[in-house]
Amino acid sequence: MIIAILNGIGLYWLNHFLNVKFKISSQVQMLYEYIIQWGLLYVTVYQVMFDNFLSRSL
């Protein structure tokens, strides 16, 4: 869970930095927000699956 939260914070600041530097439109920014959300979902599901795999192997 900590990895997912840190990933979300990192992606948020990356989005913020790119928006300030390149003056990104609101539509592109919305797409970036979706990427952040799906990235968080992927990291969370991957972590849960990997934890379950490790607990069954041991």
Buried (B, 14 or more C-beta within 10 A) or exposed (E): EEEBEEBBEEBEEEBEEBBEEEEBEEEEEEEBEEEBEEBBEEBBEEBEEEEEEEEEEE
